[in-house]
């Protein structure tokens, strides 16, 4: 059977790059599509061809089915791989592909339709004998009716967008009096993200695990499962860490969940890659949650433990070939973990971050370490799309070995230019709960004290490493006019601190927020005596062009990285990162006036609702307005008791990061 000669990838970022890699290995040409914001993105650079399909906003580009189909026709692509997100589970797009004679590399339209609505899917699963979470999954959507059903189910309950995913349009509600506001917010976010505000209400399972089964079907009626993934570690209902196989899974439970997943897939005559997701109680009982009719973000951990390429399987099945292996031929080898590297600030409620990747140095790839990414150093994280930077995947012979490799890989990951969650992930995998596989979806909240430690003074080593790197940069910096000097070997051009009488002494000044630190410097032989507070050490080292610093502080050797970005120095050492600023006394007194009396936008976005009323008094924590950014809603709250004098924007207005939102007068 002849394989496709050319496919179009209707997606962007790391999944587009991932599909290109497999297609290239199989000798298949690839066509990328891109928005104006992605004109020079990594997936565009990797593909054989690329077509510009519209402006930056996804609704004007990646969600424009007609433009994507026209690009496929124009380039002669025989099939379209939708990746995940965007149009991957859009039945209208799948139908349009079929009408155009282009193969949709995904399930049949009927399967997408059946599983596209969470409530309809649950009714179908009930008929197929798949266990369901107690709840209301019907069509009646009146707020009073849903509130009544929630009371019957019993609090806490979970409101979920029927057409949703990725944690969007989802709220946990613990009290009846909070149900109305949560429902309004949930419906608004669902309408914005999926164009459908229909919701369902379910019992919230306390201390649940989130375990999903990878399934695959072909056009000949064969369906297999490729075992499970544990995706319990989440923040804001979005997965942070995934692993395969699930810790503590018995053979009997794996077989039962596998059978249920295969039954679910067969109930809709499923073809291609899909995932059946379950909520699992601590006693091992499980309930069907939803079926994702696409490849999942976390599919690499399944690939690592099975040795298979799931994108290749997708291509072969879409080409009409049978599944490459039968159920009895599939097995598990070792353990794999995946960490999602995001441009976000964990200390600010995981708010997305935008900006240019000034420095990007992931751990080196190997048979045991894999990095799937859609960006490279110099690329930008924009406010238009999901802020994922990469997926870091590691493999070990068992979970303990995989965990050790993940810790090491995170400790060597270097990112400068955007706030990111690398250090947070390092703390997360080191928690007692995760290390001992005490997993549930509330793990992050349970380990809050460890994951969000109170800030303290910077270690002396950080100031010293910043100073040592600065001194090494000075030595490497050419003197103005030195190249053209007549006497290039003149000793006056040597920056080694030599003095005719005595030793050279000076100081370097750094700052971190309100904290300033003066580092005393004295040249001693081939190094420096550095003094911070009452501590003094002899420091030597070599600095590479990428910021890698081999340092020796007295008799102790350290490996660090110090990256320069304007006046800021980013110090990476011992698995942590610290940002300090070089203070130039020639610029002392030149500052920036802080805007007072208001609240600023923490990121670019759109004001979707004004909650408070102008010229009213509010208490600390009272919701003032809702800002939508990167497809998620963020509530801006009062920093303390005071008066809302006025709003600077109306609902529907776009705002930039740092824009003044509320004229707020704090109570005396």
C-alpha positions in Angstrom: 0.0 0.0 0.0 1.5 3.3 -1.1 2.1 5.8 1.8 1.2 9.5 1.5 3.7 11.5 -0.4 2.9 14.8 1.2 0.8 15.9 4.3 -0.2 19.2 5.7 0.1 19.9 9.4 -2.8 22.1 10.6 -1.2 23.1 13.8 1.8 24.9 15.3 4.4 24.7 18.0 5.9 21.5 19.4 3.3 19.1 18.0 3.8 20.4 14.4 7.6 19.9 14.9 6.9 16.5 16.3 4.8 15.4 13.3 7.5 16.8 10.9 10.1 14.6 12.5 8.2 11.4 12.0 7.1 12.3 8.5 10.6 13.1 7.5 11.8 9.7 8.9 9.1 8.0 6.8 10.1 9.9 3.6 6.9 12.0 3.6 7.0 15.7 2.6 5.4 18.2 5.0 3.5 21.5 4.6 3.3 23.9 7.5 0.6 26.5 7.9 1.3 29.7 9.9 -0.2 32.9 11.1 1.6 36.2 10.8 2.9 35.9 14.3 4.4 32.5 13.4 5.9 33.5 10.0 9.4 32.5 11.2 8.4 29.9 13.8 10.4 26.7 14.3 7.7 24.5 12.7 7.8 26.7 9.6 11.6 26.4 9.4 11.5 22.6 9.7 8.7 21.9 7.2 9.4 21.4 3.5 6.8 24.1 2.6 4.8 26.7 4.5 1.7 28.7 3.7 0.6 31.9 5.5 -3.1 31.6 6.4 -3.9 34.7 8.3 -3.3 37.2 11.2 -2.0 36.3 14.6 -5.3 35.5 16.3 -6.1 31.8 16.1 -9.7 32.5 15.1 -8.3 34.3 12.0 -5.7 31.7 11.1 -5.4 28.2 12.7 -9.2 28.0 13.2 -10.0 28.9 9.5 -10.8 25.6 8.0 -11.3 27.0 4.5 -7.9 28.6 4.4 -6.2 25.4 5.6 -8.0 23.3 3.0 -7.1 25.8 0.3 -3.4 25.5 1.4 -3.7 21.7 1.2 -5.1 21.9 -2.4 -2.6 24.4 -3.5 0.4 22.4 -2.3 -0.9 19.0 -3.3 -1.1 17.6 0.2 -3.0 14.3 0.3 -3.8 14.3 4.0 -4.0 16.7 6.9 -2.7 16.0 10.4 -4.5 18.2 12.9 -2.2 17.8 15.9 -4.1 18.6 19.1 -6.2 21.6 20.0 -7.4 24.0 17.2 -9.4 21.9 14.7 -8.3 18.4 15.8 -11.7 17.5 17.3 -13.9 19.6 15.0 -16.3 17.4 13.1 -17.1 20.2 10.6 -13.4 20.3 9.6 -13.2 16.5 9.3 -16.3 16.5 7.1 -14.8 19.3 4.9 -11.6 17.3 4.5 -13.6 14.3 3.3 -15.7 16.5 0.9 -12.4 17.8 -0.5 -11.0 14.4 -1.1 -8.3 15.0 1.5 -7.6 12.4 4.3 -8.2 13.6 7.8 -5.5 11.9 10.0 -7.9 11.3 12.8 -11.1 9.4 13.7 -14.3 9.3 11.7 -16.7 12.2 11.8 -19.2 10.1 13.7 -16.8 9.3 16.5 -15.8 13.0 16.8 -19.5 13.9 17.0 -20.3 11.2 19.5 -17.5 12.2 21.8 -17.5 15.9 21.1 -20.2 16.5 23.8 -19.2 15.3 27.2 -22.9 14.8 28.2 -23.7 12.9 25.0 -20.6 10.8 25.4 -21.5 9.9 28.9 -24.9 8.7 27.8 -23.3 6.5 25.1 -20.8 5.1 27.6 -23.6 4.3 30.1 -25.2 2.2 27.3 -21.9 0.5 26.7 -21.5 -0.5 30.3 -18.6 1.9 31.1 -18.8 3.2 34.7 -19.7 6.9 35.1 -19.2 9.6 37.7 -22.5 10.4 39.4 -23.9 13.7 38.0 -26.2 15.5 35.6 -25.3 15.2 31.9 -28.6 16.4 30.3 -29.6 19.2 28.0 -31.5 21.4 30.5 -29.3 24.4 31.2 -31.4 26.8 33.3 -29.3 28.1 36.2 -31.9 27.3 38.9 -32.3 23.7 37.5 -28.5 23.1 37.5 -28.2 24.5 41.0 -31.0 22.1 42.2 -29.2 19.2 40.5 -25.9 20.2 42.2 -27.7 20.1 45.6 -29.0 16.6 44.9 -25.5 15.4 43.9 -24.0 16.9 47.0 -21.2 19.4 47.4 -18.4 19.7 46.3 -19.4 19.5 42.7 -17.6 20.1 39.4 -19.1 22.3 36.7 -17.6 21.3 33.3 -18.0 22.7 29.8 -19.6 19.9 27.7 -17.4 20.8 24.7 -14.4 21.6 26.8 -10.9 20.5 27.6 -7.6 21.7 29.0 -9.2 22.9 32.2 -11.1 25.7 30.4 -14.8 26.2 31.4 -14.3 24.1 34.6 -14.9 25.1 38.2 -15.0 23.2 41.5 -17.8 24.5 43.7 -17.8 23.7 47.5 -20.9 25.7 48.6 -24.4 26.2 47.2 -24.0 30.0 47.6 -21.0 30.0 45.2 -22.7 28.0 42.5 -24.4 30.8 40.6 -21.2 32.9 40.1 -19.1 29.9 39.2 -21.7 28.8 36.6 -21.7 32.3 35.0 -17.9 32.3 34.8 -17.8 28.7 33.5 -20.3 29.3 30.8 -18.6 32.6 29.7 -15.2 30.8 29.5 -16.7 27.9 27.6 -18.5 30.1 25.1 -15.2 32.0 24.5 -13.0 28.9 24.1 -15.4 26.5 22.4 -18.3 28.5 21.1 -20.6 26.4 23.3 -21.7 27.3 26.8 -23.4 23.9 27.5 -22.2 22.5 30.9 -22.6 19.4 32.9 -22.5 19.0 36.7 -20.8 16.1 38.5 -19.8 14.9 41.9 -16.4 16.1 42.8 -14.4 13.0 43.7 -12.2 13.8 46.8 -8.5 13.0 46.4 -9.0 11.6 42.9 -6.4 10.3 40.5 -6.6 11.1 36.8 -5.6 8.1 34.8 -6.1 7.8 31.0 -5.8 4.9 28.6 -4.2 5.3 25.2 -6.3 3.5 22.5 -5.8 2.9 18.8 -8.2 1.6 16.2 -7.9 0.8 12.5 -10.4 0.7 9.6 -10.8 -3.1 9.9 -12.4 -3.0 13.4 -9.3 -3.8 15.4 -8.9 -1.8 18.6 -6.0 -2.1 21.2 -5.0 -0.1 24.2 -1.4 0.9 24.8 -1.6 1.0 28.6 -2.2 3.9 30.9 -0.8 7.3 31.9 -1.2 8.9 35.2 -1.9 12.6 34.8 -3.0 13.4 38.4 -0.6 16.3 39.0 -2.4 19.4 37.8 -2.8 23.1 38.4 -6.0 24.9 37.4 -7.3 21.5 36.0 -4.4 21.4 33.5 -1.8 18.7 33.6 1.7 19.5 34.8 3.4 16.1 35.1 2.5 12.9 33.5 3.9 9.4 33.8 3.6 5.9 32.4 2.8 3.4 33.7 0.7 4.6 36.6 2.3 3.9 40.0 0.6 1.2 42.0 -1.4 -0.1 39.0 -2.1 -3.8 39.5 -2.3 -6.2 36.5 -6.0 -6.8 37.2 -6.9 -3.1 37.3 -4.9 -2.4 34.2 -6.8 -5.1 32.4 -10.1 -3.8 33.6 -9.4 -0.2 32.6 -8.0 -1.4 29.3 -11.1 -3.3 28.6 -13.3 -0.4 29.5 -11.3 1.9 27.2 -11.5 -0.5 24.3 -15.2 -1.0 24.8 -15.6 2.8 24.7 -13.6 3.0 21.5 -15.6 0.2 19.9 -18.9 1.8 20.9 -18.2 4.6 18.4 -16.3 2.5 15.8 -13.1 4.4 16.6 -10.2 4.7 14.2 -6.8 6.2 14.9 -5.3 7.5 18.1 -7.6 8.4 21.1 -7.5 8.6 24.8 -10.1 7.5 27.3 -9.8 9.4 30.5 -10.9 8.1 33.9 -11.3 9.6 37.4 -9.9 7.0 39.8 -10.7 6.7 43.5 -7.9 5.8 46.0 -9.6 2.4 46.4 -9.1 1.7 42.7 -12.7 2.2 41.5 -12.8 4.3 38.3 -15.3 6.4 36.3 -15.3 7.4 32.7 -14.7 11.1 32.4 -14.3 11.8 28.6 -12.7 10.6 25.4 -10.2 12.8 23.5 -10.5 12.0 19.8 -6.9 13.0 19.0 -3.3 12.5 20.0 -2.6 13.8 23.5 0.1 16.2 24.6 1.5 13.5 26.9 1.7 10.8 24.3 5.6 10.7 24.5 5.6 8.8 27.8 3.6 6.0 26.1 6.1 6.0 23.3 9.0 5.8 25.8 7.7 2.7 27.6 6.5 0.9 24.5 9.2 1.9 22.0 6.6 2.9 19.5 6.1 6.0 17.4 2.4 6.9 17.7 2.5 9.5 15.0 3.7 6.8 12.6 0.8 4.6 13.7 -1.6 7.5 13.0 -0.2 7.8 9.5 -0.4 4.1 8.8 -3.9 3.8 10.0 -5.1 6.9 8.1 -3.5 5.3 5.0 -5.8 2.2 5.5 -3.2 -0.1 6.9 -4.0 -2.5 9.8 -2.7 -1.8 13.3 1.1 -2.7 13.4 0.7 -4.9 16.5 -2.0 -6.9 18.2 -2.8 -6.5 22.0 -0.8 -9.6 23.0 2.3 -8.2 21.2 2.3 -4.9 23.2 4.3 -4.6 26.5 5.7 -2.1 29.0 9.5 -1.5 29.5 10.7 0.8 32.2 9.1 4.0 33.4 8.7 7.5 31.8 7.9 11.0 33.1 7.0 14.1 31.2 7.1 17.7 32.6 5.5 20.5 30.7 7.8 23.6 30.5 5.6 26.7 30.4 6.2 30.4 30.1 4.3 31.2 33.3 4.9 32.6 36.8 4.1 30.1 39.5 4.5 32.7 42.2 1.8 34.8 40.5 -0.9 32.2 40.2 0.7 30.6 37.1 0.0 33.7 35.1 1.3 33.3 31.5 4.4 35.2 30.5 5.3 36.7 27.2 8.6 37.8 25.7 11.7 36.8 23.7 13.7 33.7 24.7 17.0 35.5 25.3 18.7 32.3 26.5 17.3 28.8 26.0 19.4 25.8 26.9 17.6 22.5 27.5 19.4 19.5 28.8 21.1 17.5 26.0 19.0 14.9 24.3 19.9 11.2 24.7 18.1 7.8 24.6 16.9 8.6 28.1 16.1 12.3 27.8 13.9 13.8 25.1 12.8 17.4 24.6 9.9 18.2 22.3 9.7 21.9 21.6 8.4 24.4 19.1 10.8 27.2 19.9 14.5 28.0 19.9 16.6 30.6 21.5 15.7 34.0 20.0 12.0 33.0 19.4 9.2 34.8 21.1 6.4 33.6 23.4 3.4 35.7 22.3 0.0 36.3 23.9 -1.8 34.6 21.1 -1.3 30.9 21.8 -0.7 28.4 24.6 2.5 29.4 26.5 4.2 26.0 26.4 7.9 26.2 25.7 8.6 22.4 25.6 7.9 19.0 27.0 10.7 17.3 28.9 10.5 13.5 28.8 12.8 11.1 30.6 13.0 7.3 30.8 14.4 5.0 33.5 14.5 1.3 34.1 12.0 2.0 37.0 10.3 5.0 38.5 13.1 5.8 40.9 15.6 6.0 38.1 13.3 8.0 35.9 12.6 10.4 38.8 16.4 10.9 39.4 16.9 11.7 35.7 14.0 14.2 35.7 15.5 16.0 38.7 18.8 16.2 37.0 17.4 17.3 33.7 15.3 20.1 35.3 18.3 21.2 37.3 20.2 21.9 34.1 17.4 23.6 32.1 18.2 27.2 31.5 15.6 29.8 30.3 16.0 33.6 30.3 13.6 36.1 28.8 10.2 34.9 30.2 9.0 33.8 33.6 8.9 30.0 33.6 8.0 27.0 35.8 11.3 25.0 35.6 12.3 25.7 39.2 8.8 25.0 40.4 8.8 21.7 38.6 12.2 20.9 40.2 10.6 21.4 43.6 7.5 19.5 42.6 9.3 16.3 41.6 11.3 16.5 44.8 8.2 16.6 47.1 7.6 13.7 49.4 4.2 13.1 47.9 5.4 12.8 44.3 8.6 10.9 45.2 6.5 8.3 47.1 3.7 8.3 44.4 1.1 9.6 46.8 -0.8 11.1 43.8 -4.1 12.9 43.4 -5.2 16.1 41.6 -4.8 18.1 44.8 -1.1 17.3 45.2 0.0 20.9 44.4 -2.3 22.5 46.9 -1.4 19.8 49.5 2.3 20.6 49.1 1.8 24.3 48.9 4.3 25.2 51.7 7.1 23.3 49.9 6.3 24.4 46.4 5.9 28.1 47.2 8.5 28.8 49.8 8.7 32.2 51.4 11.5 34.3 49.9 14.7 34.8 52.0 18.0 36.4 51.5 20.1 35.3 48.6 22.9 33.0 49.4 26.4 34.6 49.4 27.4 32.3 46.6 24.9 33.9 44.2 26.4 37.4 44.7 29.9 36.0 44.3 29.1 34.0 41.2 27.5 37.1 39.6 30.6 39.1 40.5 33.0 36.5 39.2 31.2 36.2 35.9 31.2 40.0 35.6 34.9 40.2 36.2 35.5 37.4 33.6 33.4 39.3 31.1 35.5 42.4 31.7 38.7 40.4 31.0 37.2 39.1 27.8 35.9 42.5 26.6 38.2 44.1 24.0 39.5 47.5 24.8 38.1 50.2 22.5 40.6 50.6 19.6 42.7 47.7 20.7 42.5 45.9 17.4 43.8 48.9 15.5 46.5 49.7 18.1 50.0 49.8 16.7 51.4 47.9 19.7 48.9 45.2 20.1 51.0 43.4 22.7 51.4 46.4 24.9 50.9 45.6 28.7 48.6 48.6 28.9 46.0 46.5 27.0 46.0 43.7 29.6 43.1 43.8 32.0 44.6 41.6 34.8 44.4 44.2 37.6 48.2 44.5 38.0 49.4 47.5 39.9 52.9 48.9 40.4 52.6 49.2 44.1 50.1 47.1 46.1 47.0 45.3 44.8 44.0 46.5 42.9 40.9 47.0 45.0 37.4 47.9 43.8 33.8 47.0 44.3 30.9 45.8 42.3 27.3 46.6 43.2 24.3 44.5 42.6 20.6 44.7 43.5 17.7 42.3 43.8 14.4 44.2 44.4 15.0 46.5 47.4 18.1 44.6 48.4 21.5 46.0 47.4 24.8 44.2 47.8 28.3 45.5 47.4 30.9 42.9 46.5 34.5 43.8 47.4 37.0 42.8 44.8 40.8 42.5 45.3 43.0 41.0 42.6 45.1 38.1 44.0 47.4 36.2 41.5 45.2 34.7 38.8 42.0 35.2 40.8 40.1 37.6 43.0 39.4 37.9 46.7 35.6 38.5 46.9 34.0 39.9 50.0 30.3 39.7 50.7 29.2 41.0 54.1 31.6 39.3 56.5 32.6 36.4 54.3 35.7 36.5 52.0 36.8 33.9 49.5 39.4 33.6 46.8 37.5 33.1 43.5 38.8 31.8 40.2 37.0 30.6 37.1 36.4 30.4 33.4 33.4 31.8 31.6 32.2 30.4 28.3 30.4 32.4 25.6 27.0 30.9 26.6 27.4 31.9 30.2 28.6 28.5 31.6 30.9 29.3 34.6 33.4 26.9 36.0 34.0 28.5 39.4 36.2 27.8 42.4 35.4 29.5 45.7 38.4 28.8 47.9 38.6 25.0 47.7 35.0 24.4 46.5 34.3 23.9 42.8 30.9 24.9 41.4 29.3 24.7 38.0 27.0 27.5 37.3 25.6 29.6 34.4 25.4 33.4 34.5 23.4 34.9 31.6 23.6 38.6 30.9 20.4 40.4 29.6 20.8 44.2 29.6 21.6 45.1 33.2 20.2 41.9 34.6 22.3 38.8 35.4 20.6 35.5 35.7 22.5 33.1 38.0 21.7 29.4 37.7 23.3 27.1 40.3 22.3 24.0 42.3 19.1 23.6 40.3 17.9 27.1 41.2 17.9 30.5 39.4 18.3 34.0 40.7 18.0 37.3 38.9 20.2 40.3 40.1 20.8 43.6 38.5 24.2 45.3 38.0 24.0 48.8 39.6 25.8 51.4 37.5 26.5 54.4 39.8 26.8 56.6 36.7 23.1 56.1 36.2 22.2 56.5 39.9 19.2 58.6 40.4 17.7 57.7 37.0 14.6 55.7 37.9 11.0 55.1 36.8 8.0 56.7 38.4 5.7 54.0 39.7 2.1 54.5 39.0 0.2 54.5 42.3 -3.5 54.3 43.2 -4.5 51.6 40.6 -4.2 48.0 39.6 -2.3 46.9 36.5 -2.9 44.2 33.9 -0.5 41.3 34.7 -0.4 40.3 31.0 -1.9 41.3 27.7 -5.6 40.3 27.4 -9.2 41.4 27.1 -11.5 42.7 29.8 -14.5 40.4 29.7 -16.5 41.6 32.7 -16.5 44.3 35.3 -17.5 42.7 38.6 -17.4 45.6 41.0 -19.3 48.9 40.6 -17.5 52.3 40.3 -17.5 54.5 43.4 -18.2 51.7 45.9 -16.3 50.4 48.9 -14.9 46.8 48.7 -13.0 44.5 51.1 -9.6 42.9 50.5 -9.9 40.1 47.9 -13.1 41.3 46.4 -13.3 40.5 42.7 -13.1 43.7 40.6 -12.9 42.6 37.0 -12.2 39.5 34.9 -9.4 39.5 32.3 -9.1 36.9 29.6 -5.6 36.0 28.4 -4.3 32.9 26.5 -7.9 31.4 26.5 -8.1 31.5 30.4 -10.0 33.8 32.7 -8.1 35.6 35.5 -9.9 37.5 38.2 -8.3 40.8 39.3 -9.1 41.3 43.1 -8.8 44.2 45.5 -5.3 44.3 47.2 -7.0 45.6 50.4 -10.0 47.4 51.7 -10.8 50.6 49.8 -12.9 52.4 47.2 -13.2 51.6 43.5 -13.2 55.1 42.1 -13.5 54.1 38.4 -12.4 51.6 35.7 -10.1 52.7 32.9 -11.5 50.0 30.5 -14.9 48.6 29.5 -15.9 45.0 28.9 -14.6 43.9 25.5 -11.5 46.2 25.6 -8.1 44.9 24.8 -5.3 45.8 27.3 -1.6 45.6 27.2 0.6 44.2 30.0 1.1 46.8 32.7 -2.0 48.8 31.7 -3.8 50.6 34.5 -7.1 48.8 35.0 -8.8 50.3 38.1 -8.5 53.6 39.9 -8.4 52.2 43.4 -8.2 54.2 46.6 -7.0 52.2 49.6 -8.6 52.8 52.9 -6.4 54.7 55.4 
